[in-house]
């Protein structure tokens, strides 16, 4: 079986700490995660907080020029205490 990568942009693999918050929260809760890969159009985030498909978050990190809004495209359980989510940057 051949795996076809349907991504529009090349991914760069990394292990970079990031902070994120939910756009709908007004009390400023900030969560930590790890970016495991990033591209021009999005990233994959490893976190201990479950993210739901369709949620919008604001992500901050030194690898990004500025804070960026992103939409959760998919999320799944990853190992015992973690979740993995694919995020697409908002335009």
N, CA, C and O atoms as CSV, one atom per row, in Angstrom:
chain,resi,resn,atom,element,x,y,z
A,1,UNK,N,N,0.841,-1.171,0.000
A,1,UNK,CA,C,0.000,0.000,0.000
A,1,UNK,C,C,0.892,1.241,0.000
A,1,UNK,O,O,1.888,1.289,0.722
A,2,UNK,N,N,0.542,2.235,-0.798
A,2,UNK,CA,C,1.293,3.481,-0.910
A,2,UNK,C,C,0.524,4.571,-0.177
A,2,UNK,O,O,-0.675,4.749,-0.394
A,3,UNK,N,N,1.219,5.300,0.693
A,3,UNK,CA,C,0.618,6.404,1.433
A,3,UNK,C,C,0.817,7.687,0.652
A,3,UNK,O,O,1.940,8.034,0.287
A,4,UNK,N,N,-0.269,8.385,0.398
A,4,UNK,CA,C,-0.210,9.661,-0.324
A,4,UNK,C,C,-0.446,10.793,0.680
A,4,UNK,O,O,-1.490,10.833,1.330
A,5,UNK,N,N,0.492,11.686,0.807
A,5,UNK,CA,C,0.355,12.841,1.679
A,5,UNK,C,C,-0.452,13.907,0.945
A,5,UNK,O,O,-0.040,14.377,-0.116
A,6,UNK,N,N,-1.597,14.288,1.504
A,6,UNK,CA,C,-2.501,15.228,0.843
A,6,UNK,C,C,-2.253,16.678,1.261
A,6,UNK,O,O,-3.016,17.566,0.881
A,7,UNK,N,N,-1.217,16.924,2.022
A,7,UNK,CA,C,-0.946,18.280,2.488
A,7,UNK,C,C,-0.520,19.192,1.342
A,7,UNK,O,O,0.140,18.762,0.396
A,8,UNK,N,N,-0.909,20.450,1.449
A,8,UNK,CA,C,-0.541,21.440,0.442
A,8,UNK,C,C,0.891,21.927,0.612
A,8,UNK,O,O,1.543,22.301,-0.363
A,9,UNK,N,N,1.382,21.924,1.853
A,9,UNK,CA,C,2.706,22.468,2.148
A,9,UNK,C,C,3.574,21.442,2.877
A,9,UNK,O,O,3.071,20.580,3.598
A,10,UNK,N,N,4.863,21.553,2.678
A,10,UNK,CA,C,5.825,20.652,3.312
A,10,UNK,C,C,5.851,20.898,4.821
A,10,UNK,O,O,5.834,22.041,5.275
A,11,UNK,N,N,5.894,19.811,5.583
A,11,UNK,CA,C,5.982,19.902,7.041
A,11,UNK,C,C,7.435,19.916,7.472
A,11,UNK,O,O,8.276,19.237,6.883
A,12,UNK,N,N,7.725,20.697,8.510
A,12,UNK,CA,C,9.021,20.671,9.168
A,12,UNK,C,C,8.806,20.042,10.540
A,12,UNK,O,O,8.001,20.534,11.331
A,13,UNK,N,N,9.517,18.963,10.821
A,13,UNK,CA,C,9.386,18.289,12.102
A,13,UNK,C,C,10.201,19.027,13.147
A,13,UNK,O,O,11.309,19.490,12.874
A,14,UNK,N,N,9.642,19.134,14.353
A,14,UNK,CA,C,10.261,19.909,15.420
A,14,UNK,C,C,9.775,19.383,16.763
A,14,UNK,O,O,8.884,18.536,16.812
A,15,UNK,N,N,10.333,19.862,17.811
A,15,UNK,CA,C,9.833,19.656,19.169
A,15,UNK,C,C,9.943,21.019,19.841
A,15,UNK,O,O,10.970,21.343,20.437
A,16,UNK,N,N,8.892,21.807,19.743
A,16,UNK,CA,C,8.908,23.187,20.204
A,16,UNK,C,C,7.750,23.432,21.166
A,16,UNK,O,O,6.606,23.093,20.864
A,17,UNK,N,N,8.043,24.013,22.306
A,17,UNK,CA,C,7.005,24.325,23.288
A,17,UNK,C,C,6.182,25.510,22.792
A,17,UNK,O,O,6.715,26.471,22.238
A,18,UNK,N,N,4.873,25.417,23.006
A,18,UNK,CA,C,3.961,26.486,22.598
A,18,UNK,C,C,2.941,26.724,23.703
A,18,UNK,O,O,2.719,25.857,24.548
A,19,UNK,N,N,2.332,27.884,23.693
A,19,UNK,CA,C,1.208,28.203,24.561
A,19,UNK,C,C,-0.003,28.444,23.677
A,19,UNK,O,O,0.120,28.933,22.554
A,20,UNK,N,N,-1.178,28.093,24.198
A,20,UNK,CA,C,-2.396,28.369,23.441
A,20,UNK,C,C,-3.531,28.696,24.396
A,20,UNK,O,O,-3.501,28.333,25.572
A,21,UNK,N,N,-4.519,29.379,23.874
A,21,UNK,CA,C,-5.726,29.691,24.626
A,21,UNK,C,C,-6.906,29.556,23.670
A,21,UNK,O,O,-6.739,29.561,22.450
A,22,UNK,N,N,-8.075,29.440,24.233
A,22,UNK,CA,C,-9.281,29.307,23.428
A,22,UNK,C,C,-9.845,30.691,23.128
A,22,UNK,O,O,-9.894,31.541,24.017
A,23,UNK,N,N,-10.263,30.925,21.911
A,23,UNK,CA,C,-10.745,32.251,21.519
A,23,UNK,C,C,-12.045,32.612,22.232
A,23,UNK,O,O,-12.345,33.796,22.388
A,24,UNK,N,N,-12.819,31.631,22.664
A,24,UNK,CA,C,-14.107,31.911,23.305
A,24,UNK,C,C,-13.973,32.191,24.793
A,24,UNK,O,O,-14.958,32.578,25.422
A,25,UNK,N,N,-12.787,32.011,25.388
A,25,UNK,CA,C,-12.607,32.260,26.816
A,25,UNK,C,C,-12.158,33.692,27.048
A,25,UNK,O,O,-11.286,34.207,26.349
A,26,UNK,N,N,-12.760,34.317,28.025
A,26,UNK,CA,C,-12.427,35.704,28.322
A,26,UNK,C,C,-11.592,35.839,29.590
A,26,UNK,O,O,-11.132,36.935,29.911
A,27,UNK,N,N,-11.391,34.737,30.317
A,27,UNK,CA,C,-10.663,34.847,31.582
A,27,UNK,C,C,-9.187,34.499,31.446
A,27,UNK,O,O,-8.487,34.395,32.453
A,28,UNK,N,N,-8.703,34.318,30.232
A,28,UNK,CA,C,-7.269,34.250,29.991
A,28,UNK,C,C,-6.553,32.959,30.342
A,28,UNK,O,O,-5.338,32.989,30.541
A,29,UNK,N,N,-7.240,31.824,30.428
A,29,UNK,CA,C,-6.549,30.567,30.689
A,29,UNK,C,C,-5.590,30.265,29.547
A,29,UNK,O,O,-5.965,30.350,28.378
A,30,UNK,N,N,-4.364,29.917,29.883
A,30,UNK,CA,C,-3.338,29.594,28.900
A,30,UNK,C,C,-2.869,28.176,29.163
A,30,UNK,O,O,-2.637,27.801,30.313
A,31,UNK,N,N,-2.726,27.383,28.106
A,31,UNK,CA,C,-2.330,25.986,28.202
A,31,UNK,C,C,-1.014,25.786,27.459
A,31,UNK,O,O,-0.667,26.558,26.566
A,32,UNK,N,N,-0.290,24.742,27.840
A,32,UNK,CA,C,0.977,24.405,27.194
A,32,UNK,C,C,0.799,23.222,26.267
A,32,UNK,O,O,-0.041,22.351,26.497
A,33,UNK,N,N,1.600,23.203,25.217
A,33,UNK,CA,C,1.617,22.082,24.291
A,33,UNK,C,C,2.971,22.010,23.618
A,33,UNK,O,O,3.842,22.852,23.838
A,34,UNK,N,N,3.130,20.997,22.800
A,34,UNK,CA,C,4.367,20.814,22.046
A,34,UNK,C,C,4.025,20.712,20.572
A,34,UNK,O,O,3.226,19.868,20.168
A,35,UNK,N,N,4.632,21.572,19.774
A,35,UNK,CA,C,4.470,21.490,18.324
A,35,UNK,C,C,5.387,20.384,17.828
A,35,UNK,O,O,6.594,20.426,18.063
A,36,UNK,N,N,4.819,19.384,17.135
A,36,UNK,CA,C,5.639,18.268,16.634
A,36,UNK,C,C,5.947,18.405,15.152
A,36,UNK,O,O,6.918,17.829,14.662
A,37,UNK,N,N,5.128,19.163,14.437
A,37,UNK,CA,C,5.460,19.535,13.064
A,37,UNK,C,C,4.691,20.792,12.699
A,37,UNK,O,O,3.637,21.088,13.261
A,38,UNK,N,N,5.247,21.520,11.746
A,38,UNK,CA,C,4.647,22.797,11.365
A,38,UNK,C,C,4.853,23.012,9.869
A,38,UNK,O,O,5.860,22.591,9.300
A,39,UNK,N,N,3.889,23.670,9.248
A,39,UNK,CA,C,3.995,24.014,7.833
A,39,UNK,C,C,3.442,25.425,7.651
A,39,UNK,O,O,3.054,26.078,8.620
A,40,UNK,N,N,3.411,25.878,6.433
A,40,UNK,CA,C,2.881,27.197,6.119
A,40,UNK,C,C,1.394,27.297,6.462
A,40,UNK,O,O,0.902,28.380,6.782
A,41,UNK,N,N,0.678,26.170,6.397
A,41,UNK,CA,C,-0.768,26.209,6.589
A,41,UNK,C,C,-1.255,25.682,7.936
A,41,UNK,O,O,-2.440,25.808,8.245
A,42,UNK,N,N,-0.370,25.094,8.748
A,42,UNK,CA,C,-0.837,24.584,10.026
A,42,UNK,C,C,0.241,23.855,10.799
A,42,UNK,O,O,1.427,23.938,10.478
A,43,UNK,N,N,-0.198,23.129,11.837
A,43,UNK,CA,C,0.746,22.405,12.682
A,43,UNK,C,C,0.054,21.243,13.376
A,43,UNK,O,O,-1.172,21.140,13.384
A,44,UNK,N,N,0.866,20.377,13.954
A,44,UNK,CA,C,0.367,19.287,14.790
A,44,UNK,C,C,0.804,19.578,16.213
A,44,UNK,O,O,1.987,19.806,16.467
A,45,UNK,N,N,-0.146,19.572,17.146
A,45,UNK,CA,C,0.099,19.943,18.534
A,45,UNK,C,C,-0.148,18.755,19.448
A,45,UNK,O,O,-1.169,18.076,19.332
A,46,UNK,N,N,0.778,18.504,20.352
A,46,UNK,CA,C,0.664,17.479,21.385
A,46,UNK,C,C,0.336,18.190,22.686
A,46,UNK,O,O,1.037,19.129,23.064
A,47,UNK,N,N,-0.721,17.760,23.384
A,47,UNK,CA,C,-1.170,18.464,24.580
A,47,UNK,C,C,-1.839,17.498,25.564
A,47,UNK,O,O,-2.177,16.371,25.202
A,48,UNK,N,N,-2.023,17.943,26.794
A,48,UNK,CA,C,-2.753,17.140,27.776
A,48,UNK,C,C,-4.227,17.533,27.826
A,48,UNK,O,O,-5.010,16.894,28.529
A,49,UNK,N,N,-4.612,18.567,27.096
A,49,UNK,CA,C,-5.991,19.043,27.040
A,49,UNK,C,C,-6.626,18.597,25.732
A,49,UNK,O,O,-6.055,18.793,24.659
A,50,UNK,N,N,-7.805,18.000,25.821
A,50,UNK,CA,C,-8.486,17.571,24.603
A,50,UNK,C,C,-8.987,18.781,23.836
A,50,UNK,O,O,-9.604,19.676,24.413
A,51,UNK,N,N,-8.728,18.810,22.554
A,51,UNK,CA,C,-9.230,19.852,21.659
A,51,UNK,C,C,-10.265,19.215,20.751
A,51,UNK,O,O,-10.049,18.122,20.227
A,52,UNK,N,N,-11.389,19.895,20.562
A,52,UNK,CA,C,-12.474,19.370,19.740
A,52,UNK,C,C,-12.380,19.903,18.322
A,52,UNK,O,O,-11.994,21.049,18.092
A,53,UNK,N,N,-12.741,19.049,17.381
A,53,UNK,CA,C,-12.769,19.465,15.986
A,53,UNK,C,C,-13.652,20.699,15.846
A,53,UNK,O,O,-14.763,20.736,16.376
A,54,UNK,N,N,-13.157,21.713,15.129
A,54,UNK,CA,C,-13.896,22.939,14.909
A,54,UNK,C,C,-13.576,24.058,15.891
A,54,UNK,O,O,-13.905,25.214,15.624
A,55,UNK,N,N,-12.938,23.745,17.026
A,55,UNK,CA,C,-12.570,24.797,17.977
A,55,UNK,C,C,-11.561,25.741,17.351
A,55,UNK,O,O,-10.740,25.336,16.528
A,56,UNK,N,N,-11.630,27.008,17.753
A,56,UNK,CA,C,-10.629,27.971,17.322
A,56,UNK,C,C,-9.761,28.309,18.529
A,56,UNK,O,O,-10.276,28.580,19.614
A,57,UNK,N,N,-8.447,28.292,18.338
A,57,UNK,CA,C,-7.520,28.619,19.401
A,57,UNK,C,C,-6.548,29.688,18.916
A,57,UNK,O,O,-6.421,29.943,17.718
A,58,UNK,N,N,-5.875,30.299,19.865
A,58,UNK,CA,C,-4.789,31.234,19.564
A,58,UNK,C,C,-3.511,30.574,20.059
A,58,UNK,O,O,-3.412,30.212,21.231
A,59,UNK,N,N,-2.546,30.419,19.187
A,59,UNK,CA,C,-1.301,29.739,19.536
A,59,UNK,C,C,-0.153,30.732,19.495
A,59,UNK,O,O,-0.059,31.566,18.594
A,60,UNK,N,N,0.727,30.623,20.500
A,60,UNK,CA,C,1.891,31.514,20.612
A,60,UNK,C,C,3.137,30.659,20.739
A,60,UNK,O,O,3.154,29.663,21.463
A,61,UNK,N,N,4.182,31.063,20.025
A,61,UNK,CA,C,5.415,30.301,20.056
A,61,UNK,C,C,6.533,31.087,19.411
A,61,UNK,O,O,6.288,31.923,18.541
A,62,UNK,N,N,7.762,30.825,19.831
A,62,UNK,CA,C,8.914,31.503,19.255
A,62,UNK,C,C,9.132,31.187,17.787
A,62,UNK,O,O,9.717,32.000,17.072
A,63,UNK,N,N,8.678,30.021,17.309
A,63,UNK,CA,C,8.839,29.648,15.907
A,63,UNK,C,C,7.875,30.428,15.008
A,63,UNK,O,O,8.099,30.541,13.803
A,64,UNK,N,N,6.813,30.959,15.592
A,64,UNK,CA,C,5.851,31.760,14.837
A,64,UNK,C,C,6.219,33.222,15.001
A,64,UNK,O,O,6.660,33.642,16.071
A,65,UNK,N,N,6.044,33.975,13.970
A,65,UNK,CA,C,6.387,35.401,14.025
A,65,UNK,C,C,5.509,36.113,15.051
A,65,UNK,O,O,5.997,36.966,15.792
A,66,UNK,N,N,4.244,35.780,15.104
A,66,UNK,CA,C,3.307,36.400,16.042
A,66,UNK,C,C,2.283,35.348,16.448
A,66,UNK,O,O,2.296,34.228,15.937
A,67,UNK,N,N,1.401,35.713,17.365
A,67,UNK,CA,C,0.308,34.815,17.721
A,67,UNK,C,C,-0.530,34.552,16.480
A,67,UNK,O,O,-0.720,35.438,15.646
A,68,UNK,N,N,-1.028,33.325,16.366
A,68,UNK,CA,C,-1.851,32.973,15.199
A,68,UNK,C,C,-3.116,32.282,15.669
A,68,UNK,O,O,-3.094,31.503,16.622
A,69,UNK,N,N,-4.206,32.568,15.002
A,69,UNK,CA,C,-5.436,31.822,15.224
A,69,UNK,C,C,-5.366,30.563,14.378
A,69,UNK,O,O,-4.836,30.569,13.267
A,70,UNK,N,N,-5.914,29.481,14.927
A,70,UNK,CA,C,-5.939,28.218,14.198
A,70,UNK,C,C,-7.214,27.467,14.538
A,70,UNK,O,O,-7.753,27.601,15.637
A,71,UNK,N,N,-7.689,26.679,13.591
A,71,UNK,CA,C,-8.867,25.836,13.784
A,71,UNK,C,C,-8.434,24.390,13.919
A,71,UNK,O,O,-7.550,23.923,13.200
A,72,UNK,N,N,-9.072,23.680,14.857
A,72,UNK,CA,C,-8.788,22.265,15.051
A,72,UNK,C,C,-9.451,21.487,13.926
A,72,UNK,O,O,-10.675,21.491,13.800
A,73,UNK,N,N,-8.639,20.817,13.106
A,73,UNK,CA,C,-9.162,20.016,11.990
A,73,UNK,C,C,-9.443,18.583,12.427
A,73,UNK,O,O,-10.391,17.960,11.948
A,74,UNK,N,N,-8.620,18.057,13.338
A,74,UNK,CA,C,-8.815,16.716,13.868
A,74,UNK,C,C,-8.121,16.629,15.225
A,74,UNK,O,O,-7.197,17.391,15.509
A,75,UNK,N,N,-8.576,15.696,16.056
A,75,UNK,CA,C,-7.961,15.472,17.367
A,75,UNK,C,C,-8.132,14.008,17.729
A,75,UNK,O,O,-9.144,13.389,17.400
A,76,UNK,N,N,-7.125,13.455,18.414
A,76,UNK,CA,C,-7.182,12.054,18.816
A,76,UNK,C,C,-6.374,11.844,20.087
A,76,UNK,O,O,-5.473,12.620,20.406
A,77,UNK,N,N,-6.707,10.792,20.797
A,77,UNK,CA,C,-5.937,10.417,21.983
A,77,UNK,C,C,-4.584,9.920,21.513
A,77,UNK,O,O,-4.476,9.236,20.495
A,78,UNK,N,N,-3.551,10.274,22.269
A,78,UNK,CA,C,-2.190,9.879,21.916
A,78,UNK,C,C,-1.512,9.378,23.181
A,78,UNK,O,O,-1.220,10.161,24.085
A,79,UNK,N,N,-1.268,8.102,23.246
A,79,UNK,CA,C,-0.685,7.460,24.430
A,79,UNK,C,C,-1.599,7.649,25.628
A,79,UNK,O,O,-2.789,7.915,25.456
A,80,UNK,N,N,-1.074,7.520,26.826
A,80,UNK,CA,C,-1.935,7.511,28.015
A,80,UNK,C,C,-2.484,8.868,28.427
A,80,UNK,O,O,-3.681,8.992,28.688
A,81,UNK,N,N,-1.647,9.871,28.489
A,81,UNK,CA,C,-2.074,11.145,29.072
A,81,UNK,C,C,-2.059,12.299,28.075
A,81,UNK,O,O,-2.149,13.458,28.481
A,82,UNK,N,N,-1.950,12.011,26.801
A,82,UNK,CA,C,-1.806,13.081,25.820
A,82,UNK,C,C,-2.862,13.004,24.720
A,82,UNK,O,O,-3.503,11.976,24.503
A,83,UNK,N,N,-3.009,14.122,24.047
A,83,UNK,CA,C,-3.836,14.215,22.855
A,83,UNK,C,C,-2.993,14.843,21.761
A,83,UNK,O,O,-2.053,15.592,22.031
A,84,UNK,N,N,-3.338,14.531,20.538
A,84,UNK,CA,C,-2.664,15.081,19.371
A,84,UNK,C,C,-3.735,15.720,18.506
A,84,UNK,O,O,-4.804,15.147,18.293
A,85,UNK,N,N,-3.435,16.923,18.008
A,85,UNK,CA,C,-4.419,17.638,17.200
A,85,UNK,C,C,-3.766,18.279,15.994
A,85,UNK,O,O,-2.656,18.805,16.074
A,86,UNK,N,N,-4.470,18.227,14.877
A,86,UNK,CA,C,-4.038,18.905,13.668
A,86,UNK,C,C,-4.730,20.255,13.579
A,86,UNK,O,O,-5.959,20.325,13.616
A,87,UNK,N,N,-3.962,21.315,13.463
A,87,UNK,CA,C,-4.497,22.667,13.435
A,87,UNK,C,C,-4.223,23.317,12.088
A,87,UNK,O,O,-3.134,23.179,11.532
A,88,UNK,N,N,-5.217,24.025,11.569
A,88,UNK,CA,C,-5.055,24.774,10.337
A,88,UNK,C,C,-5.113,26.256,10.686
A,88,UNK,O,O,-6.060,26.715,11.324
A,89,UNK,N,N,-4.089,27.005,10.261
A,89,UNK,CA,C,-4.059,28.431,10.550
A,89,UNK,C,C,-5.234,29.126,9.877
A,89,UNK,O,O,-5.578,28.832,8.732
A,90,UNK,N,N,-5.846,30.058,10.615
A,90,UNK,CA,C,-6.929,30.860,10.069
A,90,UNK,C,C,-6.352,31.860,9.086
A,90,UNK,O,O,-5.208,32.293,9.229
A,91,UNK,N,N,-7.118,32.215,8.121
A,91,UNK,CA,C,-6.648,33.167,7.089
A,91,UNK,C,C,-6.976,34.573,7.469
A,91,UNK,O,O,-6.660,35.503,6.727
